[in-house]
Amino acid sequence: MIRAKSGTRAVVLCATILGLAACSGRSRETPIENQTAEQIFTRAEYQLEVDRADDAAELFGEVERLYPYSELAKRALIMQAFAYHQDEDYPQARAAAQRYIDFYPADEDAAYAQYLLALSYYDQIDDVGRDQGLTFQALQALRTVIERYPDSEYARSSILKFDLAFDHLAAKEMEIGRYYLKRKHFAASINRFRVVVEQFQTTTHTPEALYRLIEAYLSLGLTQEAQTAGAILGHNFRGTEWYRDGYTLLTGRGLRAEVAGDSWLRAIYRQTIRGEWL
């Protein structure tokens, strides 16, 4: 749960179980329209405490509906976004977070609202087999946190999550590339591994992508391309198993890992020498 901030938490939860029961009893007898913003807000916080995030989100919404110009209405909106996220109702969490950003762009909680919006995409990235649209949306939203709120406490977490999401996209390209390679669709597999090498160079999948390029190019008889892929692999990832396996593949054909020919890989190699890659 997000931290309460001085000056914004206008009420506190009932101090004892007896007090909570009394609060709950009064709220059942009094129509919500007749309750104060503080009373509704307290009920919503209690629902969060007892893991009823769905009920909490509804009650926070009531604060905003019944007391739209109160200070608690602003606080209730960000808490509603949080409650929806806790309930894993990600579309509603995004909607509430976006409303907060639209209404209060300069508020101190705007960074958190943007972070919640990003998390509503990021937390749905669970395996490489899913549609990658969510991953792209998560990257875009996380980048917004990083660029718009670089000094906020959420920027560092967003950077870490951005890197993981970026790696996730590369993993998807590798999965498809391996699928094609296994079925001897070499040209199609090369296209996927090329995407990893060109667009996802800083991810953990790059060494394998270069090794798979050696495999695919050798299978097509394109030895110069395979040699250049091996040269890049040796220049950047000499200590990996992928380089050792690639070296074995090349030497088994009487080839060396060296720049040869004039393919797209030659340009990549020049970038590594100039320090513009990785």
Beta strands, then each sheet from edge to edge (+ up, - down):
end
